């Protein structure tokens, strides 16, 4: 049996806010399907050069009252980054809360506008622990 990864889907409440968040992470819109009859949009985003690893944002035009309480989300998305400190500083400067700071120079967690947990992992070896991350506490949960 052959198996091939296709994409990860997450449901979103505010498509524009979600697109802005994932674009801050560096993902780019690759494809969009607007279905008038079904009254939904599917937007596929991927990191540049990694179109084979998309995330699908599913947006229901008439709302989605179960979000986020119906547990149809999952554990988390994970992305490798070249400089976890610069990535977290960039996100923080744009109003994103760093839920689990990269105190170890290796791992951080943030949340999307729809409460999806995003794990950021330092590519290669961990960076040397540094402030302000070293002494920063957790905020909320991840």
C-alpha positions in Angstrom: 0.0 0.0 0.0 1.5 3.3 -1.1 0.9 6.3 1.1 1.7 10.0 0.3 1.3 13.0 2.5 -1.2 15.6 1.0 -1.9 18.4 3.4 -3.1 19.3 6.9 -6.5 21.0 7.3 -7.5 23.4 10.0 -10.8 25.1 10.3 -10.6 28.9 10.8 -13.1 31.4 12.1 -11.6 34.6 10.5 -10.0 33.9 7.2 -8.2 37.2 6.9 -6.7 37.1 10.4 -5.6 33.5 9.8 -4.0 34.3 6.5 -2.1 37.3 8.1 -0.9 35.0 10.9 0.4 32.2 8.6 2.0 34.8 6.3 3.9 36.1 9.3 5.3 32.6 9.7 6.4 32.8 6.1 3.8 30.7 4.3 2.5 31.8 1.0 -0.9 31.2 -0.6 -0.6 28.6 -3.3 -4.2 27.8 -4.2 -7.7 28.9 -3.3 -11.0 27.3 -3.9 -14.2 29.3 -3.3 -17.3 27.1 -3.4 -20.4 29.2 -3.8 -22.8 26.2 -3.5 -21.2 24.9 -0.4 -20.5 28.4 1.0 -16.9 27.7 2.0 -13.3 28.6 1.0 -10.3 26.4 1.0 -6.9 28.2 1.0 -3.7 26.2 0.7 -0.5 27.8 2.0 3.0 26.4 2.1 6.6 27.6 2.8 8.4 28.8 -0.3 10.0 25.9 -2.1 8.0 23.4 -0.1 4.7 23.3 -2.0 4.4 19.6 -1.3 3.8 20.5 2.4 0.7 22.6 2.5 -1.7 23.6 5.2 -5.4 23.9 4.1 -7.4 26.6 5.8 -11.1 25.8 5.7 -13.4 28.8 6.1 -17.1 28.4 6.3 -18.7 31.6 5.0 -21.8 31.4 7.3 -19.7 30.9 10.4 -18.5 27.8 12.3 -20.0 28.0 15.8 -18.2 24.8 17.0 -14.8 26.6 16.8 -12.7 26.1 18.8 -14.8 24.1 21.4 -15.7 21.1 19.4 -12.2 19.5 19.5 -12.0 19.0 15.8 -8.5 20.5 15.8 -5.5 18.4 16.6 -2.2 18.6 18.5 -0.1 21.1 16.6 1.6 22.1 13.4 5.5 22.2 13.5 7.8 24.3 11.4 11.6 24.4 11.4 13.2 27.9 11.4 16.7 29.1 10.7 16.8 31.5 13.7 14.2 30.8 16.4 15.0 34.0 18.3 14.5 36.2 15.2 11.4 34.3 14.3 9.9 34.8 17.7 10.9 38.4 17.8 9.2 39.0 14.4 6.0 37.3 15.5 6.0 39.2 18.9 6.5 42.5 17.1 3.4 41.8 15.1 1.3 41.1 18.2 1.6 37.3 18.4 1.9 36.0 22.0 4.8 33.6 22.5 3.1 30.9 24.6 6.3 28.9 25.2 9.4 31.0 24.7 12.5 29.4 23.2 14.4 29.4 26.5 16.4 26.4 25.3 17.3 28.0 22.0 15.5 25.1 20.3 11.7 25.1 20.7 8.9 27.6 21.0 5.1 27.5 20.7 2.6 30.2 19.5 -1.1 30.0 18.7 -3.0 31.0 15.6 -6.0 33.3 15.7 -8.1 30.1 15.8 -6.1 28.7 18.7 -4.1 26.2 16.6 -0.9 25.4 18.4 2.2 26.0 16.3 5.6 24.5 17.3 8.7 26.3 16.1 11.9 24.3 16.1 15.4 25.6 15.5 16.9 24.0 12.4 20.2 22.3 13.3 21.6 22.5 16.8 20.0 24.6 19.4 21.1 28.3 19.7 22.9 29.4 22.9 20.2 30.3 25.5 19.8 34.1 25.4 17.6 36.9 26.9 14.9 38.0 26.8 13.8 34.4 26.1 15.9 32.7 28.8 13.9 34.4 31.7 10.6 34.7 29.9 7.8 32.6 31.4 5.1 30.7 29.6 1.9 32.5 28.7 -1.3 30.5 28.5 -1.0 27.0 27.1 0.3 25.4 23.9 
